[in-house]
Amino acid sequence: MTQKLRIWRVVPVRNGVQAPTFFVETTESVREKAEKSAEKQARLISGLGRFKEWKFRLEKLNVRVDKFGRYIPHHQ
């Protein structure tokens, strides 16, 4: 089974107000499963996940991780 690293930017939103963004990494091979996993991780990581009125907007980023753990743009 192959794993595909996906990096997601998570934007917490409530009534048009945005909280600070953060990043989540998933390794599922199917994109739909990866997106569900990213939202679950975002709810666990963020303290705002305890409140039902906060929604989490996920944006898949086109970046890769270098050997130092930094996110670098990927052009493909």
C-alpha positions in Angstrom: 0.0 0.0 0.0 1.4 3.4 -1.0 1.3 6.5 1.1 1.0 10.0 -0.3 1.9 12.9 1.9 -0.6 15.8 1.5 -0.3 19.1 3.3 -3.4 21.0 4.1 -3.9 24.6 5.2 -6.7 24.8 7.8 -8.6 28.0 8.1 -11.1 28.2 11.0 -14.1 30.3 10.1 -17.2 31.5 12.0 -19.7 34.0 10.5 -17.0 35.3 8.1 -14.4 35.8 10.8 -11.2 33.9 10.3 -8.9 32.6 13.1 -5.2 32.1 12.5 -4.4 29.3 10.1 -2.3 26.2 10.7 -1.1 23.2 8.7 -2.0 19.5 8.9 -0.3 16.6 7.1 -2.1 13.4 6.0 -0.8 10.2 4.4 -3.9 8.4 3.1 -3.7 7.3 -0.6 -7.3 8.3 -1.4 -8.0 12.1 -1.4 -11.5 11.8 0.1 -10.2 9.9 3.1 -7.2 12.3 3.4 -9.6 15.2 3.5 -11.8 13.6 6.2 -8.6 12.8 8.2 -7.3 16.3 7.9 -10.6 17.8 9.2 -10.6 15.3 12.1 -7.0 16.3 13.0 -7.8 20.0 12.7 -10.7 19.6 15.2 -8.4 17.7 17.6 -5.4 20.2 17.3 -7.4 23.4 17.5 -9.2 24.5 20.6 -12.0 25.9 18.4 -12.9 22.3 17.4 -14.9 22.0 20.6 -17.4 24.5 19.4 -20.0 23.5 16.7 -20.3 27.0 15.2 -16.7 27.0 14.0 -16.2 25.5 10.6 -12.8 24.4 9.2 -12.0 25.3 5.6 -9.3 23.0 4.1 -7.0 24.0 1.3 -4.6 21.4 -0.2 -1.3 23.0 -0.8 1.1 22.3 -3.6 4.2 22.0 -1.5 6.7 19.4 -0.5 8.7 18.9 2.7 12.5 19.1 2.5 15.0 17.3 4.7 14.8 20.0 7.4 11.0 19.8 7.7 10.3 23.1 5.8 7.6 23.4 3.2 8.9 24.4 -0.2 6.8 25.1 -3.3 6.4 22.2 -5.8 5.9 23.3 -9.4 4.1 20.2 -10.8 
